[in-house]
Amino acid sequence: MRVFVSSHQDRSRKKRDFRRLWITRINAVTREERVFSSYSKLIHNLYKRQLLLNRKILAQIALSNKNCFDMIFNKIINQK
């Protein structure tokens, strides 16, 4: 019985850890680019502009394709 409880807790912890990792990666790239001063402002502007990208996809784009991430930044900035 304890095995089932700990396996459930570990699945929840894994989801939490990956979300934290994605947020850290996105925050690092946003501060590096100096377009936004923080992760929270980026996410706020994404939702305000109705660009619905989840954190996993944003983190993958930020690491693998900087040009695409810059295009997303430009889309946010130009719509102000």
Residue frames as qw, qx, qy, qz and C-alpha x, y, z in Angstrom:
[[0.000, 0.885, 0.466, 0.000, 0.00, 0.00, 0.00],
 [0.313, -0.778, 0.101, 0.536, 2.87, 2.40, 0.77],
 [0.445, -0.045, 0.588, 0.674, 4.26, 1.80, -2.69],
 [0.191, 0.667, 0.616, 0.372, 1.12, 3.12, -4.33],
 [0.200, -0.933, -0.218, 0.207, 1.10, 6.23, -2.16],
 [0.409, -0.606, 0.320, 0.602, 4.75, 7.04, -2.83],
 [0.415, 0.197, 0.644, 0.611, 4.38, 6.41, -6.56],
 [0.084, 0.847, 0.491, 0.186, 1.49, 8.87, -6.68],
 [0.307, -0.886, 0.004, 0.348, 3.53, 11.45, -4.77],
 [0.499, -0.318, 0.486, 0.643, 6.50, 10.97, -7.07],
 [0.343, 0.516, 0.613, 0.490, 4.38, 11.52, -10.17],
 [0.078, -0.954, -0.290, -0.019, 3.10, 14.78, -8.69],
 [0.452, -0.727, 0.219, 0.468, 6.62, 15.83, -7.71],
 [0.544, 0.050, 0.560, 0.623, 7.91, 15.05, -11.22],
 [0.209, 0.770, 0.485, 0.359, 5.30, 17.34, -12.77],
 [0.284, -0.943, -0.085, 0.150, 6.17, 20.07, -10.27],
 [0.576, -0.484, 0.361, 0.551, 9.90, 19.72, -10.92],
 [0.475, 0.302, 0.554, 0.613, 9.53, 19.91, -14.70],
 [0.049, 0.907, 0.362, 0.211, 7.31, 22.98, -14.47],
 [0.421, -0.844, 0.099, 0.317, 9.94, 24.64, -12.24],
 [0.599, -0.173, 0.486, 0.613, 12.66, 23.73, -14.76],
 [0.350, 0.600, 0.524, 0.492, 10.70, 25.20, -17.68],
 [0.139, -0.968, -0.206, -0.022, 10.04, 28.42, -15.78],
 [0.539, -0.654, 0.256, 0.465, 13.72, 28.73, -14.89],
 [0.552, 0.098, 0.540, 0.628, 14.79, 28.25, -18.51],
 [0.192, 0.785, 0.452, 0.378, 12.31, 30.79, -19.85],
 [0.316, -0.934, -0.072, 0.150, 13.28, 33.31, -17.18],
 [0.601, -0.416, 0.350, 0.585, 16.97, 32.92, -18.02],
 [0.437, 0.336, 0.536, 0.639, 16.38, 33.60, -21.71],
 [0.004, 0.898, 0.375, 0.230, 14.10, 36.58, -21.08],
 [0.413, -0.857, 0.078, 0.299, 16.67, 38.20, -18.80],
 [0.611, -0.163, 0.460, 0.623, 19.42, 37.42, -21.32],
 [0.325, 0.546, 0.531, 0.561, 17.52, 39.07, -24.16],
 [0.159, -0.293, -0.288, 0.898, 16.62, 42.05, -21.92],
 [0.171, -0.381, -0.534, -0.735, 13.30, 42.55, -23.66],
 [0.612, -0.654, -0.250, -0.367, 11.33, 41.90, -20.52],
 [0.070, -0.644, 0.600, -0.469, 12.73, 42.21, -17.06],
 [0.400, -0.205, 0.815, -0.365, 11.12, 39.04, -15.76],
 [0.016, -0.124, -0.966, -0.227, 9.34, 35.84, -16.57],
 [0.135, 0.547, 0.718, -0.410, 6.07, 37.02, -15.05],
 [0.237, 0.626, -0.044, -0.741, 5.86, 40.05, -17.37],
 [0.137, 0.242, -0.796, -0.538, 6.48, 37.81, -20.38],
 [0.004, -0.297, -0.955, 0.002, 3.73, 35.38, -19.40],
 [0.163, 0.617, 0.459, -0.618, 1.35, 38.25, -18.61],
 [0.249, 0.554, -0.301, -0.735, 1.91, 39.80, -22.03],
 [0.063, 0.055, -0.929, -0.361, 1.54, 36.43, -23.76],
 [0.059, 0.481, 0.856, -0.178, -1.89, 35.94, -22.23],
 [0.148, 0.656, 0.197, -0.713, -2.84, 39.56, -22.83],
 [0.250, 0.473, -0.518, -0.668, -2.01, 39.16, -26.54],
 [0.883, 0.131, 0.248, -0.377, -3.77, 35.76, -26.60],
 [0.514, 0.521, -0.679, -0.056, -0.63, 33.89, -27.68],
 [0.842, -0.373, 0.240, -0.308, -1.44, 30.64, -25.94],
 [0.644, 0.418, -0.621, 0.161, 1.86, 28.79, -25.64],
 [0.820, -0.562, -0.104, -0.033, 2.47, 26.55, -22.69],
 [0.326, -0.845, 0.420, 0.057, 5.63, 26.67, -20.64],
 [0.796, -0.123, 0.539, 0.246, 7.02, 23.40, -22.00],
 [0.638, 0.620, 0.321, 0.326, 6.87, 24.62, -25.59],
 [0.043, 0.983, -0.117, 0.132, 8.29, 28.05, -24.68],
 [0.567, -0.655, 0.479, 0.144, 11.23, 26.43, -22.88],
 [0.782, 0.128, 0.513, 0.330, 11.97, 24.18, -25.86],
 [0.448, 0.826, 0.186, 0.287, 11.80, 27.12, -28.26],
 [0.216, -0.950, 0.224, -0.020, 14.02, 29.20, -25.98],
 [0.643, -0.482, 0.546, 0.236, 16.73, 26.55, -25.91],
 [0.691, 0.157, 0.612, 0.352, 16.63, 25.26, -29.46],
 [0.367, 0.557, 0.454, 0.591, 15.57, 28.16, -31.67],
 [0.236, -0.451, -0.245, 0.825, 16.47, 31.68, -30.55],
 [0.037, -0.045, -0.422, -0.905, 15.16, 33.20, -33.79],
 [0.350, -0.489, -0.718, -0.352, 11.69, 31.84, -33.18],
 [0.410, -0.583, -0.521, 0.470, 11.79, 33.09, -29.60],
 [0.168, -0.254, 0.059, 0.951, 12.78, 36.54, -30.91],
 [0.182, -0.279, -0.604, -0.724, 9.82, 36.44, -33.28],
 [0.405, -0.610, -0.680, 0.035, 7.52, 35.77, -30.32],
 [0.338, -0.478, -0.254, 0.770, 9.06, 38.73, -28.48],
 [0.037, -0.042, 0.332, 0.942, 8.56, 40.96, -31.52],
 [0.276, -0.467, -0.719, -0.435, 4.94, 39.85, -31.81],
 [0.403, -0.645, -0.556, 0.334, 4.34, 40.86, -28.20],
 [0.292, -0.403, -0.043, 0.867, 6.16, 44.18, -28.48],
 [0.014, 0.093, 0.494, 0.864, 4.57, 45.23, -31.79],
 [0.277, -0.552, -0.717, -0.323, 1.04, 44.68, -30.54],
 [0.271, -0.464, -0.482, 0.692, 1.36, 47.15, -27.67]]
